[in-house]
Structures are given as C-alpha cells and as structure tokens.
Amino acid sequence: MAKADDEEILRRASADDRTVVTLDADFHALLALSHARKPSVIRIRIEGLHAEELCDLIYSVIEQCDEDLNTGAVISVQEHRIRVRHLPIS
C-alpha cells in the first residue's frame, strides 16, 4: 500500500477491519468529509521518534484507546496528549 492514495488506503483498511497509523492529517479530513464510521485512524504528531520509540508509542495508544478504536475513532497523538474523536465526525 506504500504507493496507494489516501482514499485507497482508507477503503482497504475499512474492508480489512484495520486501523491506519499515519503522520498525515489528510486521513482525518477524508473521514470527516465522507462521514465514515471506519476505519479508525491514529495520527502521530510527534517528529523525530526512533523506530522502537514509535512502536512503543503505538502500542501504548492502542492499549489506552482499544475500545475507541474498535467502535471507530480518529486519534491524534501529541507529546503530552491523546485526543480522541469518535466517528463519524460531524
């Protein structure tokens, strides 16, 4: 999916019941415009993380937000804050 456009990534994640993890704000905007209920998206808004730190962060967010992710949410992760918005975004 590395060369797929954002819409295709969202379609595939929704069909496969997966969560999208991204640094890109476009996914939240696309979900808001489409009023979609899935897939969930985790947007990491912290730059400069090494792979191990990023993995640890993602696992932590999944653990903390598991129920939200399962019901459909967009999650923005900043250094000292996790913001959860449930889908569909109105």
C-alpha positions, 0 to 999 in steps of 0.5 A, a space after each residue: 500500500 506504500 504507493 496507494 492514495 489516501 482514499 485507497 488506503 482508507 477503503 482497504 483498511 475499512 474492508 480489512 477491519 484495520 486501523 491506519 497509523 499515519 503522520 498525515 492529517 489528510 486521513 482525518 479530513 477524508 473521514 470527516 468529509 465522507 462521514 465514515 464510521 471506519 476505519 479508525 485512524 491514529 495520527 502521530 504528531 510527534 517528529 523525530 521518534 526512533 523506530 522502537 520509540 514509535 512502536 512503543 508509542 503505538 502500542 501504548 495508544 492502542 492499549 489506552 484507546 482499544 475500545 475507541 478504536 474498535 467502535 471507530 475513532 480518529 486519534 491524534 497523538 501529541 507529546 503530552 496528549 491523546 485526543 480522541 474523536 469518535 466517528 463519524 465526525 460531524 
